[in-house]
Amino acid sequence: MLRVLRRLRKQQRNNLQRVFKKGTNSFLFFFVSLQKNHMKYRLFLDDYRNPLEVFDKTKNPIYKEEWVIVKTYVEYTNIIRSRGLPEYVSFDHDLEDEHYAIRTQEEWEIYHNREDHKPTGYDCALWLKKYCTFNNIDLPSYLIHSFSEVGSKKIRLLLG
């Protein structure tokens, strides 16, 4: 156990100390979450494209590496819940055909305020931010490969 604690990053050690003070059950839950976070993978969110197609447009060599590809909000949240945080997330904004019609900030606001709106890449980024805040962990590194200027800007502003 001591060896594991020594290998953890400083922030994780501090979080672990806080949780340990709360009691044994919290400690065990936190320890399991840390173990999940050490399984490295990259998460690519897009309904149509794959990482190599994005590489062709961006020439960013990270897109030539191995990625776990998800196409929907449900797949995205499920993979993070089951595998822990990825080391990178690459976001597309438009995950449904109806999202491609959103061209302006005003259209985006109207769409996202509808109760029946289908989740976008922004909703995935919002879920990720809440997940990290709730678990007191840093956001993973992220990229935005969306062609939607409005959606990309909203994700960028949300994640900082």
C-alpha positions as CSV (number, residue, x, y, z in Angstrom):
1,M,0.0,0.0,0.0
2,L,2.8,2.4,0.8
3,R,4.4,1.8,-2.6
4,V,1.2,2.7,-4.3
5,L,0.9,5.9,-2.3
6,R,4.5,6.9,-3.2
7,R,3.7,6.5,-6.9
8,L,0.7,8.8,-6.8
9,R,0.9,12.4,-8.0
10,K,1.0,15.0,-5.3
11,Q,-2.6,16.2,-5.9
12,Q,-3.8,12.6,-5.7
13,R,-1.9,12.1,-2.4
14,N,-3.5,15.2,-0.9
15,N,-7.0,14.1,-2.1
16,L,-6.3,10.6,-0.6
17,Q,-5.3,12.1,2.7
18,R,-8.6,14.1,2.8
19,V,-10.7,11.1,2.0
20,F,-8.8,8.8,4.4
21,K,-9.7,11.2,7.2
22,K,-13.4,10.7,6.4
23,G,-13.3,6.9,7.0
24,T,-12.4,3.5,5.6
25,N,-15.3,3.2,3.2
26,S,-14.4,6.5,1.6
27,F,-10.8,5.4,1.4
28,L,-11.6,2.2,-0.4
29,F,-13.9,4.0,-2.9
30,F,-11.3,6.6,-3.6
31,F,-8.5,4.0,-4.0
32,V,-10.6,2.1,-6.6
33,S,-11.3,5.4,-8.5
34,L,-7.5,6.1,-8.5
35,Q,-6.8,2.7,-10.0
36,K,-9.3,3.3,-12.8
37,N,-7.7,6.7,-13.5
38,H,-4.3,5.0,-14.2
39,M,-5.6,3.0,-17.1
40,K,-4.4,5.2,-20.0
41,Y,-6.5,5.6,-23.1
42,R,-7.5,8.4,-25.4
43,L,-11.2,9.1,-26.0
44,F,-12.4,10.3,-29.4
45,L,-16.0,11.6,-29.6
46,D,-17.5,11.9,-33.1
47,D,-20.6,10.6,-34.8
48,Y,-19.1,10.2,-38.3
49,R,-15.3,10.7,-38.4
50,N,-12.4,8.7,-37.0
51,P,-9.1,9.9,-35.7
52,L,-7.2,9.4,-39.0
53,E,-9.7,11.6,-40.9
54,V,-9.1,14.3,-38.3
55,F,-5.3,13.8,-38.8
56,D,-5.8,14.4,-42.5
57,K,-7.3,17.8,-41.8
58,T,-5.2,18.9,-38.8
59,K,-1.9,17.1,-39.3
60,N,-1.7,16.7,-35.5
61,P,0.2,13.4,-35.0
62,I,-1.7,12.5,-31.8
63,Y,-4.6,11.5,-34.1
64,K,-2.4,8.7,-35.6
65,E,-2.2,7.0,-32.2
66,E,-4.8,4.5,-30.8
67,W,-8.1,6.0,-29.6
68,V,-11.3,4.6,-28.1
69,I,-14.1,5.9,-30.4
70,V,-17.5,6.8,-29.1
71,K,-20.3,8.4,-31.1
72,T,-22.9,9.4,-28.5
73,Y,-23.3,11.0,-25.1
74,V,-24.4,7.7,-23.6
75,E,-21.3,5.8,-24.9
76,Y,-19.1,8.7,-23.8
77,T,-20.4,8.8,-20.2
78,N,-20.4,5.0,-19.9
79,I,-16.8,4.6,-21.1
80,I,-15.5,7.1,-18.5
81,R,-17.6,5.5,-15.8
82,S,-16.2,2.1,-16.6
83,R,-12.6,2.9,-17.5
84,G,-12.0,6.1,-15.6
85,L,-10.7,9.4,-17.0
86,P,-8.9,9.2,-20.3
87,E,-5.5,10.9,-20.7
88,Y,-6.9,12.9,-23.7
89,V,-10.4,13.6,-25.0
90,S,-11.0,14.9,-28.5
91,F,-14.4,16.6,-28.9
92,D,-16.8,16.9,-31.8
93,H,-19.8,19.2,-31.2
94,D,-22.3,17.9,-33.6
95,L,-23.4,14.4,-32.7
96,E,-26.8,14.3,-34.4
97,D,-27.9,15.3,-37.8
98,E,-30.0,18.1,-36.3
99,H,-27.0,19.7,-34.7
100,Y,-25.5,20.5,-38.1
101,A,-28.2,23.2,-38.6
102,I,-26.9,25.2,-35.6
103,R,-24.9,28.1,-37.2
104,T,-25.2,31.0,-34.8
105,Q,-24.8,31.7,-31.1
106,E,-28.6,32.5,-30.9
107,E,-29.6,29.2,-32.6
108,W,-27.3,27.4,-30.2
109,E,-28.9,29.0,-27.2
110,I,-32.4,28.2,-28.5
111,Y,-31.5,24.6,-29.2
112,H,-29.8,23.9,-25.9
113,N,-32.7,25.5,-23.9
114,R,-35.2,23.1,-25.4
115,E,-36.1,20.2,-23.1
116,D,-36.0,17.7,-25.9
117,H,-32.6,18.6,-27.3
118,K,-30.3,15.7,-28.1
119,P,-26.9,15.9,-26.3
120,T,-24.0,17.6,-28.2
121,G,-20.3,17.5,-27.6
122,Y,-20.9,20.5,-25.3
123,D,-23.1,18.3,-23.1
124,C,-20.3,15.7,-23.0
125,A,-17.8,18.4,-22.0
126,L,-20.2,19.7,-19.3
127,W,-20.7,16.2,-17.9
128,L,-16.9,15.7,-17.8
129,K,-16.4,19.0,-15.9
130,K,-19.1,18.0,-13.4
131,Y,-17.6,14.5,-13.0
132,C,-14.1,15.9,-12.4
133,T,-15.4,18.5,-9.9
134,F,-17.5,16.0,-8.0
135,N,-14.5,13.6,-7.8
136,N,-12.0,16.4,-7.1
137,I,-9.7,15.5,-10.0
138,D,-8.2,17.5,-12.8
139,L,-9.7,17.6,-16.2
140,P,-7.9,15.5,-18.7
141,S,-6.1,17.1,-21.6
142,Y,-8.5,17.8,-24.5
143,L,-8.6,18.7,-28.1
144,I,-11.6,20.0,-30.1
145,H,-11.8,18.8,-33.7
146,S,-15.3,20.0,-34.4
147,F,-16.1,22.0,-37.6
148,S,-18.8,23.9,-35.7
149,E,-17.4,27.2,-34.8
150,V,-20.1,28.0,-32.3
151,G,-19.9,24.5,-30.7
152,S,-16.1,24.6,-30.5
153,K,-16.1,28.0,-28.9
154,K,-18.7,26.9,-26.3
155,I,-16.7,23.8,-25.4
156,R,-13.4,25.8,-25.2
157,L,-15.1,28.4,-22.9
158,L,-16.5,25.7,-20.6
159,L,-13.3,23.8,-20.2
160,G,-11.0,26.8,-20.1
